[in-house]
Amino acid sequence: MSTLFDPVRAGDLQLANRIAMAPLTRNRSPNAVPQDIAATYYTQRASAGLLISEGTAISHQGQGYADVPGLYAPEQLTAWRKVTDAVHTDGGKIVTQLWHVGRVSHNALQPGGVAPVAPSAITANTRTVLIQDGVPTFVETSAPRALAASELPGIVHDYERAARHAVQSAGFDGVEIHAANGYLLDQFLKTGSNQRDDAYGGSIENRARLLLEVARAVAQAAGAGRTGIRLSPVTPANDVHDADPQPLFEYLMRELAPLGLAYVHVIEGATGGPRELEDRPFDYAALKAAYRKAGGEGAWMVNNGYDKVLAEQALAGGADLVAFGKAFISNPDLVRRLREDAPLNAWDKGTFYGGGAKGYTDYPALA
């Protein structure tokens, strides 16, 4: 039986172990440019089989939170290159998460102070982060405007360009398409946020259209074997829901399977919350079976509330990779701690979003 510490292949990526660091928003990139300290942060955690960067905006329009990084300006790519070079020097592998937040944004974060964009003009009942008087502050999201169909090829192009920049200029080993947690692609997928009556709304096929167009474009730009995708079928994060997610996501699996992606990253249950939701039952085994039956060979990554025991059970049940989130914030040497059954550092929630080294690069490793 495979263990967490056995090597595994995910598409073109040969990984030293089956432990992934989940993408973790840290709000420490003023003007959307990663700082030098980010290289320290990621390198401290480079013993993970795969590092997935914090969500990284594909465009200024895609920004939804203050001080999160981007992939759309030369200075951002140069800064990211310092991070990836440092990780590679330490023997790690790192992919970037391609992010467009859609309606989960605020006018103050948008170019020219305009409204955020969405599939439909429905305000998300959630909050974002602005820096007010130097302090990260949660505020309600702004009312969005609905994207015109004529704008959607431009969105696809932004994803494609960011993916190409990520691997060719910024030095990432690959990319992960963020299609989860109530952000733009997830908004198009789900009935609660997509009430369009054109070719991108209504039927399952129509609601999945934009995500599939993005996946094909990104796989072409970065290489399919270096492209992953993140999905969250039933999370209520950022006020998103679908009336019937099982057939929607099984359709998506059948359409993604022929692309030859490196991995599929699935958030089980509510992001950062319960793994089972009474009002939103979902069959994850059937989801994976639909992918495999359609010929999908990418590694299967599971995520949400995993500890070592649950992770080993997931591997025994057929998962290939397990993503750990907050535990990696406070335990830069999490792989070693799991291997040795060592105690874990507690995290400081007050330093999750924004700030400097405190709660970012100052957590101790084992002696």
C-alpha positions in Angstrom: 0.0 0.0 0.0 1.3 3.5 -0.8 2.2 5.8 2.0 2.3 9.6 2.2 6.0 9.5 1.8 6.2 7.4 -1.4 7.0 9.2 -4.7 4.2 9.7 -7.2 3.8 11.0 -10.7 1.2 13.6 -11.6 1.3 14.1 -15.3 4.7 15.4 -16.2 5.6 16.1 -12.6 7.6 13.5 -10.7 6.9 14.3 -7.0 9.0 13.1 -4.0 6.0 12.3 -1.8 2.2 12.4 -1.8 1.8 15.5 0.4 0.8 18.7 -1.3 0.7 22.1 0.3 -2.7 23.6 -0.5 -3.0 27.1 -1.9 -3.1 29.6 1.0 -4.0 33.2 0.6 -1.6 35.3 2.8 -2.1 38.9 1.6 1.6 39.8 1.7 2.1 41.1 -1.9 1.6 44.9 -2.0 0.8 46.1 -5.5 0.3 42.4 -6.4 4.0 41.8 -6.4 5.4 39.0 -4.2 8.1 40.2 -1.8 11.5 38.6 -1.2 10.2 37.1 2.0 7.8 34.9 -0.1 10.9 33.0 -1.3 11.7 32.2 2.3 8.2 31.1 3.0 7.8 28.7 0.1 11.4 27.3 0.5 10.8 26.5 4.1 8.0 24.3 2.9 9.7 22.8 -0.1 9.8 19.3 1.4 6.2 18.9 0.3 5.9 16.7 -2.8 4.1 19.7 -4.4 3.7 23.3 -3.4 0.6 25.0 -4.8 1.0 28.7 -4.6 -1.5 31.1 -3.1 -4.2 32.1 -5.6 -2.6 34.4 -8.2 -4.7 36.8 -10.3 -4.6 36.3 -14.0 -5.5 40.0 -14.6 -6.2 43.2 -12.7 -9.9 42.4 -13.2 -9.3 39.1 -11.5 -8.1 40.6 -8.3 -10.4 40.2 -5.3 -8.4 40.8 -2.2 -5.8 43.4 -1.2 -2.2 42.4 -1.4 -2.6 39.2 -3.3 -0.1 38.5 -6.1 -0.6 38.6 -9.9 0.8 37.1 -13.1 0.0 39.9 -15.5 2.8 42.4 -15.1 6.6 42.0 -15.7 7.5 42.9 -12.1 5.2 40.2 -10.8 6.9 37.5 -13.0 10.3 38.7 -12.0 9.4 38.4 -8.3 7.8 35.0 -8.8 11.0 33.8 -10.5 13.0 34.5 -7.3 10.5 32.3 -5.5 10.6 29.4 -7.9 14.3 29.5 -8.2 14.7 29.3 -4.5 12.2 26.3 -4.3 14.0 24.5 -7.1 17.4 25.1 -5.4 16.0 23.3 -2.3 14.7 20.4 -4.5 11.0 21.3 -4.4 8.3 21.5 -7.1 5.9 24.4 -7.2 2.8 25.2 -9.4 0.9 28.4 -9.3 -2.9 28.7 -8.9 -4.5 30.7 -11.7 -7.2 32.9 -10.1 -10.0 35.1 -11.3 -12.4 35.9 -8.4 -15.3 37.2 -10.4 -17.9 38.8 -8.1 -15.9 38.1 -5.0 -14.2 41.6 -5.2 -14.7 45.2 -4.4 -14.7 48.3 -6.6 -11.6 49.6 -4.8 -9.6 46.6 -6.1 -10.8 46.9 -9.7 -9.1 48.9 -12.5 -10.6 52.4 -12.5 -12.9 51.5 -9.5 -15.4 49.8 -11.8 -17.8 47.0 -10.7 -16.5 43.4 -10.4 -17.7 41.0 -13.1 -19.8 37.9 -12.8 -21.9 35.5 -14.9 -25.0 37.3 -13.6 -25.5 40.6 -11.7 -26.0 38.9 -8.3 -24.0 40.2 -5.4 -22.2 37.6 -3.3 -23.2 37.4 0.3 -19.6 37.3 1.5 -16.6 39.5 2.3 -13.3 40.4 0.9 -10.2 42.1 2.4 -9.1 45.8 1.9 -6.2 47.5 3.6 -7.6 50.4 5.6 -5.2 52.6 7.5 -2.6 50.0 7.0 -4.7 47.2 8.6 -6.3 44.3 6.6 -10.0 44.8 7.1 -12.9 42.5 6.0 -15.6 44.4 4.0 -18.7 43.4 2.0 -18.2 42.6 -1.7 -19.4 45.1 -4.3 -22.3 44.5 -6.6 -21.1 43.0 -9.8 -22.1 43.4 -13.4 -22.8 40.5 -15.8 -20.2 39.7 -18.3 -21.3 40.0 -22.0 -20.7 36.9 -24.0 -18.4 38.9 -26.2 -16.1 39.4 -23.2 -15.6 35.7 -22.4 -12.9 35.0 -25.1 -10.9 37.7 -23.4 -11.2 36.0 -20.1 -10.0 32.7 -21.7 -7.1 34.6 -23.2 -6.2 36.0 -19.8 -6.0 32.5 -18.4 -3.9 31.3 -21.3 -1.5 34.2 -21.1 -1.0 33.8 -17.4 -0.4 30.1 -17.8 2.2 30.7 -20.5 3.9 33.4 -18.4 3.9 31.1 -15.3 5.9 28.3 -16.9 8.0 30.3 -19.4 8.9 33.4 -17.4 8.1 32.8 -13.8 9.6 29.4 -13.6 6.7 27.4 -12.2 6.6 23.7 -12.8 3.0 23.9 -13.8 -0.3 25.6 -13.0 -3.5 24.8 -11.2 -6.8 26.3 -12.6 -8.8 27.6 -9.6 -12.4 26.5 -10.4 -13.5 26.2 -6.8 -14.7 28.1 -3.8 -17.2 30.4 -5.4 -14.8 32.2 -7.7 -15.4 33.1 -11.4 -15.3 29.6 -13.0 -17.3 28.1 -10.1 -19.8 31.0 -10.4 -20.4 30.0 -14.0 -20.8 26.4 -13.1 -23.5 26.8 -10.4 -27.1 27.7 -10.7 -27.1 30.0 -7.6 -24.8 32.4 -9.3 -25.4 31.8 -13.0 -28.8 32.8 -14.3 -27.8 33.5 -17.9 -30.0 32.6 -20.8 -27.2 32.5 -23.5 -24.7 29.8 -24.5 -23.1 30.1 -21.1 -26.1 29.6 -18.9 -29.0 27.2 -18.3 -28.0 23.6 -19.1 -25.1 21.8 -17.6 -23.3 21.9 -20.9 -23.7 25.6 -21.1 -22.7 26.4 -17.5 -19.5 24.2 -17.9 -18.6 25.8 -21.2 -16.3 28.6 -19.9 -14.4 26.3 -17.5 -13.8 23.8 -20.3 -12.7 26.5 -22.7 -10.2 27.7 -20.1 -9.0 24.2 -19.3 -8.2 23.5 -23.0 -6.5 26.9 -23.5 -4.4 26.5 -20.3 -3.4 22.9 -21.1 -2.3 24.1 -24.5 -0.2 27.0 -23.0 1.4 25.3 -20.1 1.3 21.7 -21.2 -1.5 19.3 -20.2 0.8 17.3 -18.1 1.7 20.4 -16.1 -1.9 21.5 -15.6 -4.1 20.7 -12.6 -7.6 21.8 -11.8 -9.3 22.5 -8.4 -13.0 21.8 -7.9 -15.3 22.1 -4.9 -18.6 20.5 -5.8 -20.7 21.4 -2.7 -18.8 24.0 -0.8 -20.9 27.0 0.3 -17.8 29.2 0.3 -18.5 32.7 -1.1 -22.2 32.2 -1.3 -22.2 29.6 -4.1 -24.5 26.6 -4.6 -25.9 24.4 -7.3 -29.3 22.8 -7.4 -28.0 19.4 -8.5 -24.2 19.2 -8.4 -23.7 15.4 -8.9 -24.6 15.3 -12.7 -22.9 18.7 -13.2 -19.5 17.6 -11.9 -19.7 14.1 -13.4 -20.3 15.7 -16.8 -17.3 18.0 -16.1 -15.1 14.9 -15.3 -16.1 13.2 -18.6 -15.2 16.4 -20.5 -11.9 17.0 -18.7 -10.7 13.4 -18.9 -9.4 13.5 -22.5 -7.3 16.6 -21.8 -4.5 14.6 -20.1 -4.3 16.9 -17.0 -1.6 16.3 -14.4 -4.1 16.1 -11.5 -7.6 16.8 -10.3 -7.8 18.6 -6.9 -11.1 18.0 -5.1 -12.3 19.9 -2.0 -14.6 17.5 -0.1 -17.5 19.2 1.7 -17.3 22.8 2.9 -14.0 24.5 2.3 -12.3 24.8 5.7 -15.3 23.3 7.4 -17.3 20.0 7.6 -16.3 17.2 5.2 -20.0 16.1 5.0 -22.9 18.5 4.6 -26.3 17.1 5.4 -28.1 19.4 3.0 -25.6 18.8 0.2 -24.8 15.1 -0.1 -22.3 14.2 -2.8 -20.7 11.0 -4.0 -17.0 11.6 -4.5 -16.3 8.0 -5.4 -18.7 8.3 -8.3 -17.0 11.5 -9.3 -13.7 9.8 -9.5 -15.2 6.8 -11.2 -16.7 9.1 -13.9 -13.3 10.6 -14.6 -11.5 7.2 -14.8 -14.2 5.6 -16.9 -13.8 8.5 -19.4 -10.1 7.8 -19.6 -8.8 10.4 -17.1 -5.4 9.4 -15.9 -4.4 12.5 -13.8 -3.5 12.1 -10.2 -6.4 12.4 -7.8 -5.8 14.9 -5.0 -8.1 15.1 -2.0 -8.4 18.1 0.3 -10.3 19.3 3.4 -9.5 18.7 7.1 -7.0 15.8 6.5 -4.7 14.6 9.2 -2.2 11.8 8.9 -4.8 9.1 9.8 -7.4 10.3 7.3 -4.8 10.9 4.7 -3.5 7.3 4.9 -7.1 6.1 4.7 -7.6 8.2 1.6 -4.5 6.7 -0.1 -5.7 3.2 0.8 -9.0 4.2 -0.9 -7.3 5.2 -4.1 -6.3 8.8 -3.7 -2.9 9.7 -5.1 -2.2 13.0 -3.3 -3.4 14.6 -0.1 -3.4 18.4 0.3 -2.8 20.0 3.7 -3.6 23.6 4.3 -3.5 25.5 7.6 -1.1 22.8 9.1 1.5 24.0 6.6 1.1 27.6 7.7 2.4 26.8 11.2 4.6 23.8 10.4 7.1 24.5 7.6 8.5 21.0 8.1 5.1 19.3 8.1 6.4 16.4 6.0 9.0 15.5 8.6 6.5 16.0 11.5 4.0 13.6 9.8 6.7 11.1 9.1 8.0 11.1 12.7 4.5 11.5 14.3 5.9 14.7 15.9 3.6 17.2 17.5 2.4 20.1 15.3 2.8 23.8 16.0 -0.5 25.6 16.6 -1.3 28.3 14.1 -2.0 32.0 14.9 -5.1 32.9 13.0 -4.6 36.6 13.6 -1.6 36.5 11.2 -3.2 34.6 8.4 -4.0 37.6 6.3 -1.5 40.4 5.9 1.5 41.5 7.9 5.2 40.6 7.7 7.4 37.8 9.0 5.3 37.2 12.1 3.0 34.2 11.5 4.6 33.8 8.1 8.2 32.7 8.2 8.9 32.6 12.0 7.2 29.3 12.9 9.9 26.9 14.3 11.0 23.7 12.6 11.9 20.6 14.6 15.4 20.7 16.1 
